[in-house]
Amino acid sequence: MSEQIQNQKLIEAIQKKAAGGALSCAAVFVIAKEQRVAPEEAGRTLDLIEISIEKCLLGLFGYGPQKKIVRPAESVSAELEKAISANLTDGRLPCVKAWNIADTLHLSKMDVAAACEKLGMKISRCQLGAF
């Protein structure tokens, strides 16, 4: 299948699901998986057709006027702090690494983001290219 045909199918899938010119982060990942494209490609396509991403699974953006909903955790386990520290790149935790930590430690993605907030560590490199 040519890249142009693949991209058209991706565009159609996105437009079919986009309500009000936006899609949730979770919905974009579902579409990317269904269309067999990398999340980055889905993110670039969103930009091209001017569809915005909302409701980041890490709670970092897309939640109305307050923008982000993640708040600092009350405490962070030594295991989680060690996992975050071990996965930093240039002093920041890449989004994909945050997701991996959540899976490995059986935590929600938002729990990992809350731990980063508590530790003063930024999350970077959104898998969809939003930041």
C-alpha positions in Angstrom: 0.0 0.0 0.0 1.4 3.3 -1.0 2.2 5.9 1.7 -0.3 8.3 0.1 -3.1 5.8 0.3 -2.1 4.9 3.9 -2.2 8.5 4.9 -5.6 9.0 3.3 -6.9 6.1 5.3 -5.4 7.6 8.5 -6.9 11.0 7.7 -10.3 9.4 7.1 -10.1 7.4 10.4 -9.1 10.6 12.3 -11.9 12.7 10.8 -14.5 10.0 11.5 -13.6 10.0 15.2 -12.8 13.7 15.7 -15.6 15.6 17.5 -15.5 19.3 17.5 -12.0 19.4 16.0 -10.3 17.4 18.7 -9.4 13.8 19.7 -8.3 12.5 23.0 -4.8 11.2 23.4 -6.2 7.7 24.0 -8.3 7.8 20.8 -5.3 8.8 18.7 -3.4 5.8 20.0 -6.3 3.5 19.1 -6.5 5.0 15.6 -2.7 4.7 15.2 -2.8 1.0 16.2 -5.8 0.3 14.0 -4.2 2.0 11.0 -0.8 0.4 11.8 1.1 3.6 11.9 3.5 5.0 14.5 2.0 7.4 17.1 4.3 10.2 15.7 2.7 9.8 12.2 -0.8 10.0 13.7 0.3 13.2 15.6 1.8 14.8 12.4 -1.4 14.0 10.5 -3.5 15.6 13.3 -1.4 18.8 12.8 -1.8 18.7 9.0 -5.6 18.5 9.2 -5.8 20.8 12.1 -7.3 18.4 14.7 -6.1 19.1 18.3 -5.2 16.6 20.9 -7.1 16.7 24.2 -7.0 14.8 27.5 -3.4 13.7 27.6 -3.2 10.3 29.4 -0.5 11.8 31.6 -2.8 14.7 32.6 -0.4 17.2 31.2 -2.6 19.1 28.7 -6.0 19.3 27.0 -8.3 19.7 30.0 -10.1 22.9 29.4 -9.2 26.2 31.1 -6.9 24.6 33.7 -4.9 22.9 30.8 -3.4 20.1 32.9 -5.0 18.1 35.7 -2.0 16.2 37.1 -1.1 17.3 40.6 2.0 16.4 42.6 1.8 13.0 44.4 1.7 13.2 48.2 4.6 10.8 48.2 6.7 8.8 45.8 8.0 5.3 46.5 11.7 4.7 46.3 11.1 2.1 43.5 9.2 4.7 41.4 11.7 7.4 42.0 14.5 5.1 41.0 12.7 4.0 37.8 12.1 7.7 36.9 15.7 8.7 37.6 17.0 5.8 35.6 15.0 6.7 32.5 15.8 10.4 32.3 17.1 11.9 29.1 18.7 15.3 29.4 17.1 15.6 32.8 13.6 14.9 31.6 11.4 11.8 31.4 10.3 10.9 27.8 6.6 10.2 27.5 7.2 6.7 26.3 9.4 6.0 29.3 6.7 7.2 31.6 4.2 4.8 30.0 6.8 1.9 30.3 7.3 2.7 34.0 3.6 2.7 34.5 3.2 -0.7 32.9 6.2 -2.2 34.6 5.2 -1.0 38.1 1.5 -1.6 37.5 0.6 2.1 38.0 -1.6 4.4 36.0 0.2 6.8 33.7 -1.2 9.7 35.7 0.5 8.2 38.9 3.8 8.4 37.1 3.2 12.0 36.0 2.1 12.9 39.6 5.4 11.4 40.9 7.3 13.5 38.3 5.4 16.6 39.5 6.3 15.8 43.1 10.0 15.3 42.2 10.2 18.4 40.0 11.0 16.4 36.9 9.5 17.3 33.6 8.0 14.9 31.0 9.1 15.5 27.5 8.9 14.1 23.9 5.2 13.4 23.6 4.7 10.3 21.5 2.2 12.3 19.4 4.5 15.3 19.1 2.4 17.7 21.2 5.4 18.7 23.2 
